Amino acid sequence: MKKAILLFLIFIGSYTLQAQELVWRNNLNEAMKVSEQTKKPLMLFFTGSDWCGWCMRLQNEVFKQPEFVSWANANVVLVEVDFPRKSSLAPEIQNQNKGLQQFFEISGYPTVWFVNATKNNDKIAFSKLGSTGYVAGGPTAWLSGANEILKQK
């Protein structure tokens, strides 16, 4: 019985450790630097983190799962483009997010865009690979769609 409890605690500990390894950036310029260094596209997650039920569902069913954590660390640079209602963001992040919302013509949440981004003379150019949103079926179904989009990179 003690061995079973110990194995359970180790499993839970490793799951928690994996979930902590996921890094969401909110500053596009910082994310672009990481993208350039790693040669990975950006995954822009447009969300209403504190009010959007479908966004929270996507987070819980997919983004917080070990399969997604492993996939994301290997394939993309994560950027959270948040529009909270109960808390406020720094003014420069709010302005950045509004600009991204307009550029990508976001009309509903959650929306996820996969893009390559380059900067030339303080102007950012995006190469759109594709977009998605909430997909029922957990990480397997969501990652299947994401992988199809990333084939275009």
BELFEN-V577293 format. One record per residue. N is the residue number from 1. PSI is psi in degrees with one decimal (NA if undefined). Layout:
BEGIN
n-><N,N>
psi-><PSI,PSI>
END
This chain:
BEGIN
n-><1,2,3,4,5,6,7,8,9,10,11,12,13,14,15,16,17,18,19,20,21,22,23,24,25,26,27,28,29,30,31,32,33,34,35,36,37,38,39,40,41,42,43,44,45,46,47,48,49,50,51,52,53,54,55,56,57,58,59,60,61,62,63,64,65,66,67,68,69,70,71,72,73,74,75,76,77,78,79,80,81,82,83,84,85,86,87,88,89,90,91,92,93,94,95,96,97,98,99,100,101,102,103,104,105,106,107,108,109,110,111,112,113,114,115,116,117,118,119,120,121,122,123,124,125,126,127,128,129,130,131,132,133,134,135,136,137,138,139,140,141,142,143,144,145,146,147,148,149,150,151,152,153>
psi-><-40.5,-37.5,-39.9,-42.0,-43.1,-43.8,-39.7,-45.1,-38.3,-43.4,-47.7,-41.3,-41.8,-35.8,-45.7,-41.8,-42.5,-43.1,-30.3,-15.8,-9.1,126.0,115.4,124.8,151.6,-4.2,114.4,-41.0,-41.5,-42.9,-38.0,-36.2,-44.2,-41.9,-43.1,-40.9,-39.0,-11.6,33.1,144.3,164.1,142.5,105.9,116.5,102.8,119.3,156.6,83.9,-30.1,10.1,-20.9,109.3,-41.1,-32.2,-44.8,-38.2,-43.9,-43.1,-51.9,-42.6,-26.0,-62.9,-24.0,7.4,145.1,-35.5,-42.2,-42.5,-48.0,-45.9,-47.9,-44.6,-29.9,-22.3,-25.5,164.3,121.7,131.4,122.0,120.5,93.7,146.6,68.7,156.9,-28.8,-12.8,168.7,150.8,163.1,143.9,-38.9,-33.4,-39.7,-46.9,-43.5,-47.8,-38.8,-41.3,-42.2,-39.8,-42.8,-45.3,-44.5,2.9,52.6,123.1,-8.2,158.9,146.9,148.5,135.4,124.7,135.8,125.9,157.3,140.7,140.0,154.1,131.9,116.2,49.1,9.8,133.6,131.0,130.2,136.0,107.7,126.2,-35.6,168.7,162.7,-173.8,-140.9,134.1,123.7,148.7,5.7,-164.5,-33.8,-48.9,-43.1,-44.9,-29.8,-45.9,-41.8,-41.2,-36.3,-42.6,-45.7,-15.4,-20.6,-10.3,NA>
END
